[in-house]
């Protein structure tokens, strides 16, 4: 089963933008590599949204996590109505589960 598309939670977009700024401050252009890696990850998720392990159940949704290889981030998402809903681009060193509060205003 593949998904029809995806939506990013506004805070996930902010996380990705902030990560891009940080990586560019380290090495100009590195943000583009991060963004490419995220795009590739999302494409894989869209092809097989249930292939990645369940992280937890929040607000009645099976939350899944795609762990990126090169960058220390996970894409935290759930699937509803044939759409992948990305609730976080979570850094591996952040407080686990910080994104759970976003489920109140789930996208």
C-alpha positions as CSV (number, residue, x, y, z in Angstrom):
1,X,0.0,0.0,0.0
2,X,1.4,3.4,-0.9
3,X,0.2,6.8,0.3
4,X,-1.4,9.4,-1.8
5,X,0.7,12.3,-0.4
6,X,1.9,13.9,2.8
7,X,1.5,16.9,5.1
8,X,4.0,18.4,7.4
9,X,3.0,19.7,10.8
10,X,4.0,23.4,10.9
11,X,6.4,22.7,13.8
12,X,8.0,19.9,11.8
13,X,8.7,22.5,9.0
14,X,10.2,24.8,11.6
15,X,12.4,22.0,12.9
16,X,13.7,21.2,9.4
17,X,14.4,24.9,8.6
18,X,16.2,25.3,11.9
19,X,18.3,22.2,11.2
20,X,19.1,23.5,7.8
21,X,20.3,26.8,9.2
22,X,22.5,25.0,11.7
23,X,24.1,22.8,9.1
24,X,24.7,25.7,6.8
25,X,26.5,27.5,9.7
26,X,28.7,24.5,10.0
27,X,29.4,24.1,6.2
28,X,27.7,26.2,3.6
29,X,25.5,24.0,1.4
30,X,25.2,21.2,3.9
31,X,21.5,22.1,4.4
32,X,20.8,21.1,0.8
33,X,22.2,17.6,1.6
34,X,19.9,17.4,4.6
35,X,16.9,18.5,2.6
36,X,17.7,15.9,-0.1
37,X,18.0,13.2,2.5
38,X,14.6,14.2,4.0
39,X,13.0,14.2,0.6
40,X,14.4,10.7,-0.1
41,X,13.1,9.5,3.3
42,X,9.7,10.9,2.6
43,X,9.6,9.2,-0.8
44,X,10.4,5.9,0.8
45,X,7.7,6.4,3.5
46,X,5.2,7.3,0.8
47,X,6.0,4.1,-1.1
48,X,5.6,1.9,2.0
49,X,4.1,3.8,4.9
50,X,3.7,0.8,7.2
51,X,7.2,-0.6,6.6
52,X,8.8,1.4,9.4
53,X,8.4,0.4,13.1
54,X,5.7,1.6,15.3
55,X,7.0,4.0,17.9
56,X,3.9,4.4,20.0
57,X,0.2,4.9,20.0
58,X,-0.8,8.5,20.6
59,X,-4.4,9.9,20.4
60,X,-5.5,6.6,18.8
61,X,-2.9,6.8,16.0
62,X,-0.1,4.4,15.3
63,X,3.0,6.6,15.3
64,X,5.9,5.4,13.2
65,X,9.5,6.5,13.0
66,X,11.8,6.5,10.0
67,X,15.4,6.8,11.3
68,X,17.7,8.7,8.9
69,X,21.1,7.3,8.3
70,X,23.4,10.2,7.6
71,X,21.8,12.9,9.8
72,X,20.8,12.4,13.4
73,X,17.1,12.8,12.8
74,X,13.9,10.7,12.6
75,X,10.8,11.4,10.7
76,X,7.9,10.8,13.1
77,X,4.6,10.3,11.3
78,X,1.2,8.5,11.1
79,X,-1.1,7.6,8.3
80,X,-4.7,8.6,8.0
81,X,-7.0,8.8,5.0
82,X,-4.2,7.6,2.7
83,X,-2.0,10.6,3.7
84,X,1.3,10.5,5.6
85,X,1.1,13.1,8.3
86,X,4.6,14.1,9.5
87,X,4.4,15.5,13.0
88,X,8.2,15.9,13.7
89,X,11.6,15.9,12.2
90,X,13.0,14.9,15.5
91,X,16.7,15.2,16.4
92,X,18.1,12.1,18.0
93,X,19.5,14.0,21.0
94,X,16.2,15.8,21.9
95,X,13.9,14.9,24.7
96,X,12.1,11.7,23.5
97,X,8.4,12.2,22.8
98,X,8.5,16.0,22.9
99,X,6.3,16.0,19.8
100,X,3.4,14.2,21.5
101,X,1.7,17.5,22.4
102,X,1.4,18.2,18.7
103,X,-1.2,15.5,18.4
104,X,-3.7,17.8,20.0
105,X,-3.6,19.9,16.9
106,X,-2.9,17.0,14.6
107,X,-2.7,17.7,10.9
